[in-house]
Amino acid sequence: MSSPSEEVISVAAVASSFLDVLDDSNEFTPESEELRTRKEKIASELNLYFQAPTIPRDASPAAYWKLHETIFPHLTALFKKYGTAPATNAEVERLFSLAGNIVTDLRKRLGVERLEKLLFLNANLPLLKI
């Protein structure tokens, strides 16, 4: 007798083959089921985090995430990546250099808002991996 997860995969494989024949989108693959499960885990983790009491102002965020790493593994990973100060100011220097390349003698009237948007796009467009 097959387990429920094996049945899901076999149904997904049949649906996948059927959709491939029709040249339609392939949304019933085991990978998408895995992705859906991961999204559900992350959503559950976020809900649990939002229900947790806030830490005192004088508490260390790093200590909090270290203590709660097993409860909030995805959020802890985000904290480790984005919640710390960079070791150097090289990124800031790159940003000022880029701003200097954008605001030239011919573009001195460029507004602050437009400059911010151009800098944001320049920094984040490569992340799209087009």
Secondary structure, 3 states (H helix, E strand, C coil): CCCHHHHHHHHHHHHHHHHHHCCCCCCCCHHHHHHHHHHHHHHHHHHHHHHCCCCCCCCCHHHHHHHCCCCCHHHHHHHHHHCCCCCCCHHHHHHHHHHHHHCCHHHCCCCHHHHHHHHHHHHHHHHHCC
